[in-house]
Amino acid sequence: MSSTASQPTPIACPRLCADLPGLAGTLKASAEDFVVEEIAAYAASGQGDHLFLWVEKRELDGARLLRTIASHFGIDEAEVASAGTKDRVAVTRQWLSVPANVLSGREPSEVVGEVSAEVRILEAARHTNKLRTGHLSGNRFELRVRDLEPLDDGDDADVAARIASIEARLKALGVPNFYGSQRFGRQGQNLFRGLRWLQGGRAPKGRFQRKMAVSAVQSEIFNRVLARRLDEGSWRRALDGDVFEKLDSGGRFWVGADELEEVQARIDAGELVITGPMPGYKEGVAAAEAGRIEQEVLSELGLEVEMFRTAGKMGRGARRALTLPMPALEVAMEDAQCARIAFELPAGSYATVVMREFLGREDLDEADPVL
């Protein structure tokens, strides 16, 4: 569908390092150039009716992984559970769960080993519950960008200097926690369907499609608020009415205008981040100055928080950190034309928002093999 005034498209999210020259190179030249490893939310207890499997896959999408494991154990695909879907063109390590009766009297260690040319079970342990979507703390990424080209012919030091400048800024300030383009569906169709539904139009078919549509609308609101605050220089500056999140516990709170100076010191010290809206009828927009920005974005899209009641429980709303701190960011030149970039992200955040800072692309998509 073509975009009109009544059919907004996802915004192009600005880069924090837009003033710094990015890199020209190739990502995902091979699966080994894109390594993702889940950070588990909890450890398997060693007992129970479910079997947790620590699995490594290569060049395989999430659906085929589940089918491969189900076939290997002779169970229905619906009995294989995961905490999240990982990239196809990558080496990924993640937890899956299956019923423990697949052991048939064996010890968990006896199922460790190769399942197929693409899949290997690295570890197995019993646990008391089935794995559920979202049961992960985050992901570790190790990416390599190859075929790097200097801006000045033959000056290899130029590439290293550009990487170092971007690395320093991201370590000092973090990364704007935008949603990636894949959140909105092909050509923004999830966003369009969600807006149409919330504004009184036809509901998407199926619960999953409805959930994706509402999430796309909330994500677009969040992205627009973050883009505006990044542009205005307030994405890390506390405003009256802001809701803050403690990085050590995830607890959220707000303060009066007379306490903003104290809170700002904690933001600068890396203890707190400011949150933005994933609005709904229960968790609406912030108050005062911060709320004014959020309400203006809602109005731009022709929305009011009460419209989210249409989506039932999916429209309750939440808050999300505006900033992704990057204390674990590691960048190294492996040779003159290859950079290794490693970092950790919490669940729900996108590697693309980190990599586009290095690669100078605002439209970076994880499906793109060449950047």
N, C-alpha and C positions, 0 to 999 in steps of 0.2 A: 504494500500500500504506500502511496506517496505521502510525504509529510505535508501537513497543512498547519494553520494556526491552532486548530483543535486537535492535532495529532503531533504533539511534541516528540522530538527524537532525543535520544540520550546525548548529553552534552559531551564535548571533547574536554576531558579533565586536564587542567594545566599541570605542568611539571614544576616541581620545586627547583630543579636545576636547569630551568629553561635558558638561563643566561650563560650556562657553561656548555662548551661543545661536547656533544655526545660521541659515542664510538660507532664506527662503521664496521660491521662484522657479521658472522654467521653463528646462530644459535641452533642447537639440535642437529649438528652435522652427523651425529650418531646418538643412539640412545644413551650411551655412557656420558654424553655431554650434559645430560639433564637428569640429575639424581635427586629423588625426593624420598624422604624417610619420615614416617609418622612419629610424632611425639605422643605417646599414649597418655590418656587421662588417668589411668590407674593400672596397676600390675595384676596379672592373673594370680588368683589365690592359691592355686595348686590343687584345688578340690572342687567338685561340683559336677553338674550334668551337662556342661558345655565345654568344648575344647577350643581354646584360642590358638590360632596358628599365625606365626610371624612369617610372612610370605614375601619373597622377592620375585618380581616379574620384569620381563624385558619386552619392549615392543608389543604390548598387549593392552587392549582397552579394558575398562572395568567390567563390562558385561561378560566378555570372554573369559576373564579371570574367574568370575563366579561359576560360569559353566564348566570351566576346566577343573576346578576344585570339586564341584558337585559330581562330575563324571568320575573323577579319581576315587572318590569315596562311595560311589554308587547311591547317592542321595538326591533328593529333589533340589533344584536350584534355589527355591525359596528358603531352604534350610541353611544356606550359606549367607552370613551377614557380614557387613563391613561398616566401618565408622565413616568412610568417605571414599569418593571416587578419585583415582589418580590419573595422571597423563598417560596417553598411549605411547608417544615417542619419548620414552624415558626408561631409566632403571628406577623402580619404585619398591619400597619396603613398607609393608603395612600389616595391620592385624586383621584377621578374619576370624569368624567363629562358626563352628559346626556342632551338631549334637555329639556328645562324648561317646555315644554308643557306636560311633564309627570305629572306635578302637578295638571292639570285639575281643576284649581281654588283653590287648597289648598295652604297653606303657606308652605315654605320650612321645617319649624320645624315639620310639620305633617308627613313627610316621615321618620323622625328619628326613629330608632328602629330595631328590629331583622328582617332580611331578610330570613335567614335559620339558621340551626344549626352551620354553619361555618362562616356566614357573618352577620355583624351588621353595620348599618349606624349610625355614632356617631354625625354627624353634616351635615347640608346642607345649601347652600347659592347660590343665583343667581350670575352670572357673565356674562361679555360681550363677552367672546370668549370661544371656545372649548379648552379643555386641549390637549396639544400636547406632544409627546415623548420628553423628555429632559426638560420639564417645571418643574424642581425642582432644589433646591439649593444643596441638598445632602441628607444624611440619618443618623439617630441616631441608634446605635446598642447597645443592652444590651444582653450579652451572659453569659451563665453559663457553666463552665467546671466541671463535676462531676467525682466521683471515682478517685480523685487525689491520686497518690501513691508517697511516699517519696523515694528518692534514698537510704537513709539509713533506714533500717527497723525500723518502729515505731517512726521515728523522724518527727513529724508533722511540727516542725519549719523549716525543710528543704524545704518543699513546699512553705511556705510563703516567705522564703528568696530568693528562685529562682524567684518567681513572682515579688518581690520587685526589684531585680536586673534588670530584663527585663523592668519593668515599668519605672524605673529611666532612663535607656538609651533611651527609646522611647520618653519620655517626653523631654529629653535634646536635642535629635538629630532629632526626627521625624522618620518616616518609609519610606524606599525606595518605591516609588510609582509604583511598578511593575503592569503589567496587570496579572490577574489571568489566570489559565490554561483554564478555560471555554471560554476564548476569541478565542481560536485557534481551537475549535471543537474537536470531538472525534479523538484521535490519531493524532492531528495536521492537520486534513484534510483541514480546512479553509486556513491555511498557505500554504499548498502544492498547493491548487487550485489557490490562489492568486499569488504565485510566477510563476506558469505555465502560467497564463494569462498575467501577466505583461511582461514576457519574450517572448511573441509572440505566446503562445499556445492558447488552446480553452478557451473561456470565460465561467464561471459558468452560469447555467441556472437561469434566474429570477433575478430581480433587487436586492432583499433582499440577495440572495446568493452571488451576485457580491459585494455588499456592505460589507458583512461579510468577504469575501476573501481579499479585499483590506485592511480593518481594521486589519485583522490578520497579514498581511505583515507589515503594519506600526507599529503595536503593538510589533511585534518581533524585529524590528529595535530598537524601543524605549527600550525594555527590555535588548537587548544586549548592547546598549550604557550605560544604567544605571548600568548593571552588571559590565561592564568594569571600569566605573568610581568609583563604590563602591569598587572594588578590588584594584584600584590604589589610593584610598583615596581622590578622587576629586569630589565626588557626592555633597559635600557641599562646595567645594573650587572653587572659581571663576577662570576660565581659560580665556585667551585671546580669544575673539570671542564669548563668551557665550551670550545667550539671557536670561534676567532676568525677573521675574514676581513679581509685587507688591502684597503682600498678602491682603492688605486692598481694593484694587480696581481691581486687575486682569490685570492692565496695564503692557505692556511688553516693554523692551528697551535694548539697548546694549551700551557699553562704550568703550573707548580706553584703551589700556594697562596701561596707566598712571593713570587711575582711578580705577583699580581693587582693590587696598587696601581699598579705601573708600567703594566700593561696598561690599567687604568681611565683613567689620564691620557691614553693614546693614543685611547681611545674618546671621551673628552670633547673631545679636540682634533680629532676628525673623521677620524682615520687608520684606525680599525678599527671593525667592527661585530661583534656577537655573532651566532652562527648557531643555528638551531633544526633539529629533525630532520625529514627526509623518509625515515623509517627503512626499512631492509631487512636482508636477511641478511648483506650485506657491510658496509654503513655503518649500524650499529645506533643506539644511543643514546650520549649523552655519559657521562662518568664523574662520580663524586662527587656533589656537591649538584645540579649541573645535570642529571646523569643520573637522579637520583632523581625529579625533576619529570617528565622525559620518560618514564621507565618507568611512573610512576603513570598518565599519560595513556594509554599503551598498554594498561595493565591495565583502565582504565575502559571501553575498547572491546573487551575480551576478546581481546587480541592479544599475541603474543610475536614477537620479530624473526624467529625461525626460520620462522614461518608464511609469510613473504614468499617463501620458496623455491618455493612453489607457483606463483608468477608468473614463474619463470625469470629471464631478464635484466632484465625489467621490475621485479623486486623487489629489486634490488641495494641501493638506497637512496642518499641524498645528504644534503647540508646546504644550508640556505637562510638568507640574512640576515634577522634579526628586524626590522631597521630599514632604511627607505628614506631616505637623506639627501636633502634638497631644496634644494641650493644654487642651482639654476636656477629656482626658483619665482618667478613674477612675477604680481602681482595688481594690477589697476587698475580704477577705476570709469570706464567710458566715458561714462556719464551717470547720472542719479539712479536709474535702474531697470535698469542693465545693468553687470555686472562681467565683465571678461576675466581668466581664470585660465590661466596657461601654466606648463608644467613638463615635465621629462624623466623617463622611467622606464626601468630596464633591462628587457631581454627577460624575460618571465615574470611581470612585476608588473602590477597592475591600476589603471587610472585611477579605478575606482569607489572604491578605498580612500582616494584623495586627496579626491575630490569629496564623499564622504559626511561627511568632516570639516567641510567648508564648509556642507553642506546639512543637517546634523543628522539624517541618516537612517541607521540601522544596517542596513536591508534594501535599500539602494540596489542596483539592477541596471542594467547598461549598456543593457538593452533598454527600460528605462522612459523614455518621452519627456518625461514631466512629473515633476518632483521636488518 
